[in-house]
Amino acid sequence: MIDQNEQIQISAETRRSIFNKIMSHADFIGVFQGSNYEDQNIVDFLKMIWDLPTMPSEDPRFKNAEADARQHLVNNNDWSLTYTFEQRFNLLAGDIIYFVKFVEACVSPFVRSTIDEIMQYVDEINPLLNKDNCELAIEDVRCQIKVHNCKYSYLL
């Protein structure tokens, strides 16, 4: 079986537009907003996208990217979110699978508190994805909330 993410092609222009749209929301990391929410924070959001414990740190004081991110995003708060996503983790120019995971995380019921919030993001992102024949489509239902995944659409 072919991994669905391998079929998805999202142009650099579309990635940038989606990223800018998502980043325009101050609460785009949802329940992970702030320094600590029920022991969850921005690092936990990043771990929805990347396997931080297995990635190298860029700071010799830390053993992996998770410790690096925790130090700079939680303890010191000296990395901006733009730097974190664009430079440190290369979201826009890196492997498409991570960009797809980022988009899917932003509309996940584990990140958004309500169906209305999820649908607001889906409604804003889908017109941009449609330019590259992709869409966020309902894939599953968890806790009575629809889970959207990025799919290539032959019908668009």
N, C-alpha and C positions, 0 to 999 in steps of 0.2 A: 504494500500500500504506500502510495506517495504521500509524504507529509504535505498537508494543505498549505503550510507556510512557504514551502519551496515553490509553489505555483504563483504566489502573490508577487506582483511587481508593482511597487509604488514609487513613482518618480521622485527625484530630489525636490522638485517644486511642490509636489503634493505633500511630501513628508514635512517640509518647512511650513506649509499652510496649516496642516493639522497640528503640528507642534505649537505654532503660534496661537492657534485657536484654543487649544487645551491650556497653554500657559497663561492665557488672558484671564482665566478663572483663578482667583486667589485661593480657592479651596480645591484645586484639581486633584490633590492627593487625598481628598475626602477625610475619612476617619483617621488617617495617619498625619493629619495637619497638626502643627505645633511640635513642641519638643517631646511630648510624651502623652499618649492616649492609651490608657489601660495597658501600659508597657509596650505599646506599638508606636513606631515613629517612622520618619522618612526612610530609614534604613530598611525597615520591614517592607515598605512599598517597593524600594529598589530590588529587594530580594524576590519580589514577584516577577521581576523582569530578568535579572541576572543571577547567576549562582555565585554570589559574592564571596562565600567562604573558600571557594576554589580558585578565585582570581587573585593575581598578585597585587600587593600594595605598591603604590608609587612612592611611599614614604618608608624609609628603611626602619623606622621605629615600630612598624606594624607588620604582622605576618600575612595579612590578606586584605583584599579590597573592602571586606565588611568592617574590619577594625579601622581601616583608613576612613571609610565613609562615616562611621560612628564618631570618630574623633573630630572630623571636620564639619559634619552636619548637625550633630547633637551636642557634643561637648563644647566645641569652640564656636560653632555656627559661623565658620569663616569661608565656606563655599557657597556661592549662590546656586540656586536651582538651575539657572541657565548654564553655568559652568559645569555643574554636576552632570547634567544630561548631555550637553553638547561636546564639551571638551573631555571631561574625565571618562565618561562611558561611551562617547562617540555615537550617540543615539541616531543622529540624522544621517551620518555617512557610513555607519557600521552595517553589520549583517541585518537584513530585513526582519529576521525572526525576533530580534530585540525591539525593533520599532513596533511590530505587530503586538508583542507582549505588552508594551507600554500602552498602546491604544486600548487593548482589551482590559488591562488593569484599570484604566481610567473609567471604564463603564462597568466594572465588576461590582456585584452586590457585596463583595467583601470590602470595597472602597467607598461606594456610594451608599447613603443611608436610606434612600427612598427610590421607588420606581420612577417618580417624577424627575429626580436628579439624573438617573440613568438615561431616561428618554431625552432629557435636555441635551446631554452630551452626544447620544446617538444621533439625534436630529441635527446637531451642528457638524458632526464629523462625517456622516454618510454622504452629503453632497460633495464633499471634498474627495472622499474615497471613490465615489462614482466616476470621477474624471479618469481614474485608472482601472475602471471596470471591477472595483471591489466594493464591499459593503460590510457593515456590521450587521450580522444576521443572528437571529435567535438560534442557539445551539443546544441549550439545556435549560432546566428549571431547577433552582436551588432555593429552598426555603420559600417557595411560592413566588420567587422572583426570577424573571427571565434572564439568562446569561447570554450575552452577545459575543460572538467570535468574528474575526475578520475573515472574509471568504472572497474568493475570486468569483465573479458573477458573469456567466455567459449571457445573461438576459439584459444586462445594462447597455 
